[in-house]
């Protein structure tokens, strides 16, 4: 019995270590997203270089976390919430790695835009970036606190990011129609808006995984609503 108790204690310690590693990676990703937009808004090459440097570190941590989580699955064969936690970590890890890639995409476009005069004052894109960053931070805080309400608030924010993206697209299309020389720069800005929208989508994925961890419910593609409708159908 003592050996079993020691094994359980060790397993809990390993789960805590895994979460700590995931949050360390998340910090790098949040920083990369922030610096990619700073590179754009401030025309700052140093911020751009920081993002490109962090990509390799994020990729390395992605591999380490996957291997750690897979090892725990194989060694302990967990059940119920512990199984959901390890599954969530693997999925969240993948979303974070893809956010790191999106930060690099934004940075590459920002570097291109630095070489020419701005198409327009940047207003909606920094707003999008701020909201997307808040969504990422809130989704991870929801994981740490096991906070269902916070996770659901992330899902609600996604529509506002989409609205801002549409506004950016509409304005840039008008610029391109009015002056064809703006097309390359406007296209770069459209790609940046698209990448920020994808960051928000990945934050939403994390929030959905947190809800599955906490409640054991699947809210992807409104699955939760469909399930409730099925249960109440006469």
N, C-alpha and C positions, 0 to 999 in steps of 0.2 A: 504493500500500500504506500509506503514511504517513497519507493522508487517512482510510482505513478504520480504522486504529488509533486515530486521534484521535476518530473518530465513536463507536467502541466505548467509549473512555474516557469520552466525554461522556455516552453512554447509561448507563454504570454510575453516574456521578455523579448523573444524573437519577433513577435508581432509588433511590439512597441518599436523595436529597432527598424523594422520594415517601414512602418508609418513615418518614422523620423527621416529615413532616407528619401521617401516619397516627397515629404514636405521640403526637404533640402533641394531636391530637383525642381519642385514647384517654384521655389524662391528664385532659382536661376531663370526659369521660364518667364515668370512675371517680370523680372528685371530685363530680360531680352526684349519682351514685348514693349515695355516702357521705353527702352533705349532706342528701339527701332523707330518709334514715332518721334522721339526727341531728335533723332538724326534727320528726320524729314522736316519737322517744324523749325528747328534751330539751324538746319543745314550744317550739322555737326559730324564731321568725319570720324572723330574719336569715338563718339557713341556708336557709329556704324561698325567700327573695328571691334568694339567690345562685343557686339552681338555676334559677329562672325567668329570671334574667339570662343564665345560661350557655347556655340553650336556643338563643337566636338565634345565638350564636357557634358552637355545634356545627353548626347548620344551615348556616351560611355555609361552614364548613370542609368539610362534606359535599359541597357543590357544587364547591368548589375542588379537592378530591381527585379527584372523579369526572372533572372536566375535565382535570386533569393526567394521570391514568392513561389516559384516552381519547386524549389527544394523543400520548402515547408509543406507544400501540398503532398509531395511524395513521401516525406518522412512521417508526418503526423496524420495524414488522411482525415482532415477535420470535417466536422458536420455542422449543419445549421448556420448560425451567424458567422462563425469562424470561416467556414467555407465561402460564405457570401463576401466576407471582408477580403479574403485573398483573391477571389475572382474580381472584386471591385478594384483592388490595387493594380492588378494586371491591366485592366481596361483603362483605368485612370492614367497609368503610366504611359500607355500608348497615346492617349489624348494629349498629355503634356509634351511628349516627344514631337507630335505633329504641330503643336503650338510653337515649339521652338523652330521648326521648319518654316512656319508662317512668318515668324519674326525675321528670319533670314530673307524671305521673299520681300517683305516690306522694306528691309534695309537695302536690298539690291536696287529696288525702285527708287528709294530715297537718294542713293548715290548717283543714280542717273539724273534725277531732277536737280541735284545740286549744281550741275554743269550749265544750267540755263535759268532764265528769269522765271519766276513763278507764274502759273496760269491765272491764279486767283488767290485771295487771302484764304488761309486754311482755317475753317471754322467747324464744319460738320465732321471732318475726319478726326480732329482732336477730341471732339465730343464722343464719337464712336469709340475711339481708343480708350477714353476714360471709362466709359460704360463697360466695354469688354474687359478691361483690367479689373473693374469692380466685380464683374461676374465671376472671373477666374478666382479672385481672392475669396469671394463669398462661398463659392462652391467648395473650396478647400477648407474654409472655416467650418462649413456645415459638416464636412467629413470629420474634422477633429472633435467638434462638439456633439456630433450625431444629432444635428439640429434639422428637423424636418421642415419647419417653417422657413428657415434660411435657404434650404435647398429649393423649395418651391418658389421663393422670391427670384431665384436665378432664372427659373423657367419663364417667369412672367416678364423678365427684362429682355428676353430675346426679341420680342416683337418690336421694341423701341430701336434696337440695333438695326433690324431690317428696315424700319422706317427711315432711319438716317442714311442707310446705304442707298435706298431708292432716291432720296433727296439729292445725294451726291451725284448719282448717275444722271438724274434729270438735268441738274445744273451743268455738268460737264458736257453732256450731249449738246446743250444750247451753245456752249462756248465753241465746240467743234464745228457746229453748223454755221456759226457767225464768222469764225476765222480758222481756216484749215491749217494754218501753221501751228495751232495749239494742239493738234491731234496727238502727236507722240507724248507730250506731257500730260494731256488729259487722260490718255489711256493708262499711263503709269499710275495716276491718281485713282482711276477706277479699279485697277488691280489692287492697290493698297486698301481701298474700301472693301473690296471682295475678301481680301485676306483677313481684315479685322472682323468681318461678318463670320468668317470661318472660325476665328478664335472664339467668338461668342458661341458658335455652335458646339465647339469642343467643351467650353465651360458648361453648357447645357447638358452635354453628355455626362460630365462628371456629376452634376447635380442629380441627374436621373439615376446614376449608379449609387449615389449616397442614399437616395430614397429607397432603392432596392435593398441596400444594406440595412437600413433602419427598419423598414416596414415589410420587407419581403414582397413588395409590389412592383410591377413593371409599368412604368408610366411612358415608355417610348411609344411614339405614334398614337398617343391617346389610348393605349391598351387598358389603362386603369378605368377610363370612362366606359370603354366597350364591355369590360368585365362587369362593372356595376349594372350596366343596362341589361346584360344577360341574366344577372341574378334577380333583377326586379321584373323581368319580362313575365307576363301571365302565361 
